Amino acid sequence: MEDRFVKVYEQGMVNKFEIWVDRATGVNYAWRRDGYSGGLTPLLDAEGKPIVTKYPNG
């Protein structure tokens, strides 16, 4: 069974920024970690709609 989320971008080591794609919906999420805190949010386009990526075998 494949994982539902797949990491498509990664930047940084201590202060991390990653982009994840939900294979079921195609919605892109930004994840940021800075020290002991972090957060996850959907990526939005200029009109405020979620950015959707067609992922192979999604």
Backbone hydrogen bonds, N-H to C=O, Kabsch-Sander energy under -0.5 kcal/mol:
donor,donor_aa,acceptor,acceptor_aa,energy
6,V,21,V,-2.1
8,V,19,I,-2.7
9,Y,19,I,-1.2
11,Q,17,F,-2.1
16,K,14,V,-0.9
16,K,33,R,-1.1
17,F,11,Q,-2.2
18,E,31,W,-2.9
19,I,9,Y,-1.8
20,W,29,Y,-2.7
21,V,6,V,-2.5
22,D,27,V,-2.3
23,R,4,R,-3.2
23,R,21,V,-0.7
26,G,22,D,-3.4
28,N,51,I,-2.3
29,Y,20,W,-3.0
30,A,41,T,-3.2
31,W,18,E,-3.0
32,R,39,G,-2.4
33,R,16,K,-2.6
34,D,37,S,-2.7
37,S,34,D,-1.5
39,G,32,R,-2.2
41,T,30,A,-2.2
43,L,28,N,-2.7
45,D,49,K,-2.9
48,G,45,D,-1.9
51,I,43,L,-2.6
53,T,26,G,-3.0
55,Y,53,T,-0.7
58,G,55,Y,-1.6
